[in-house]
Amino acid sequence: MREKKESPWGRASEGQLPENWPRDEAGEPEEPVFLMNCRNVGLEDALKANMLEGYGIPCLRVFPGNGVFGRLILGFSGQGTDLYVPKSTYEDAVELCKEENHEEL
C-alpha cells in the first residue's frame, strides 16, 4: 500500500492526481491532458470538475501562477483554474463541456 504524504500546513497538495485516475498496464498513472482554463467566477471551475467527475471522468485542478496563494487569501485564483483529464477520456470531456456551454474548446 502506498504511503500517503501529508502536505505542509494541513493544506491539500496542488496538482495531486485523484485516487480514481486511470493507470496503464505497468501501474503508472495515465498522462494528464489540458482540457481548459476556467475562471473562478461563480465557482465555474468546481462546477465543471464536479460535472466531469459525475460522468466518471477524473479531473485534476491546477491553479497557475500564484493561484494557490490567491485562493488562500482571496478565496479564488486570479488566473483561473486549469483543468486536466486523463488522455483516454479527453474526447468525452470535450464533448461534455461543449454541450454544457455550447462553446468550442
NUTORVO-398091 format. One line per field, with one value per residue (C-alpha): x, y, z; residue number from 1. Coordinates in Angstrom, 2 decimals, decimal comma. Layout:
BEGIN
u <- [X/...]
v <- [Y/...]
w <- [Z/...]
num <- [NUM/...]
// end
This chain:
BEGIN
u <- [0,00/1,26/2,11/0,13/2,30/0,66/1,07/2,60/0,33/-2,60/-3,42/-4,26/-1,46/-1,88/-1,92/-2,24/-3,85/-7,15/-7,19/-9,57/-7,11/-6,68/-3,43/-1,69/-0,66/2,53/0,53/1,72/-0,82/-2,16/-0,92/-2,99/-4,15/-5,04/-8,78/-9,41/-8,82/-11,90/-12,49/-13,25/-16,25/-19,34/-17,38/-17,22/-14,09/-15,64/-18,89/-17,07/-14,81/-17,78/-19,78/-16,91/-16,44/-20,19/-19,79/-16,88/-14,09/-11,50/-10,40/-7,17/-7,39/-4,20/-4,02/-1,48/0,89/0,25/-3,19/-2,76/-1,77/-4,61/-7,02/-5,84/-6,08/-8,98/-10,87/-10,26/-7,37/-6,96/-5,60/-8,37/-8,04/-6,53/-8,49/-6,72/-8,29/-6,81/-5,73/-8,17/-11,18/-10,20/-12,65/-15,59/-14,68/-14,55/-17,98/-19,50/-18,09/-19,27/-22,80/-22,94/-21,96/-22,35/-18,72/-15,69/-12,62]
v <- [0,00/3,45/5,76/9,00/12,05/14,80/18,29/21,01/23,34/20,99/22,20/19,97/19,50/21,31/19,12/15,82/13,08/11,76/8,16/7,13/8,32/5,53/3,60/1,81/-1,86/-1,07/0,61/4,11/6,97/7,84/11,12/14,19/16,32/20,02/20,48/24,16/27,14/28,12/31,43/31,18/33,49/31,74/28,57/27,67/25,56/23,49/23,00/21,79/19,46/18,01/17,59/15,67/13,51/12,84/11,30/9,17/11,38/12,17/15,79/17,40/21,08/23,16/26,81/28,54/31,31/32,38/30,82/28,74/31,83/33,87/31,10/31,04/34,81/35,80/32,54/32,23/32,16/35,34/33,39/30,82/27,08/24,73/21,50/18,32/14,96/11,53/11,18/8,30/10,42/13,71/13,46/12,64/15,55/17,96/16,85/17,21/20,72/21,76/20,54/22,32/25,79/25,48/26,54/25,39/24,10]
w <- [0,00/-0,88/1,95/1,77/2,05/4,04/2,72/4,89/6,90/6,54/3,01/0,07/-2,42/-5,71/-8,78/-6,93/-9,05/-7,71/-6,48/-9,30/-12,00/-14,61/-14,74/-17,60/-17,70/-15,75/-12,98/-13,89/-13,93/-17,36/-18,87/-17,90/-20,84/-20,58/-21,10/-20,38/-18,12/-16,10/-14,40/-10,73/-11,02/-9,72/-8,90/-12,61/-12,06/-9,26/-11,19/-14,32/-12,33/-10,43/-13,65/-15,26/-12,18/-12,13/-15,61/-14,40/-15,75/-13,07/-13,12/-11,94/-10,95/-11,12/-10,08/-12,40/-11,34/-7,77/-7,86/-4,72/-2,73/-4,24/-3,47/0,13/0,63/-1,64/-1,87/-5,62/-8,07/-10,12/-13,08/-13,05/-12,78/-15,35/-15,69/-16,79/-17,61/-18,45/-22,07/-22,65/-21,60/-23,28/-26,22/-23,92/-21,63/-24,58/-25,77/-22,28/-21,87/-25,35/-24,68/-21,35/-22,62/-26,39/-26,73/-28,65/-26,84]
num <- [1/2/3/4/5/6/7/8/9/10/11/12/13/14/15/16/17/18/19/20/21/22/23/24/25/26/27/28/29/30/31/32/33/34/35/36/37/38/39/40/41/42/43/44/45/46/47/48/49/50/51/52/53/54/55/56/57/58/59/60/61/62/63/64/65/66/67/68/69/70/71/72/73/74/75/76/77/78/79/80/81/82/83/84/85/86/87/88/89/90/91/92/93/94/95/96/97/98/99/100/101/102/103/104/105]
// end
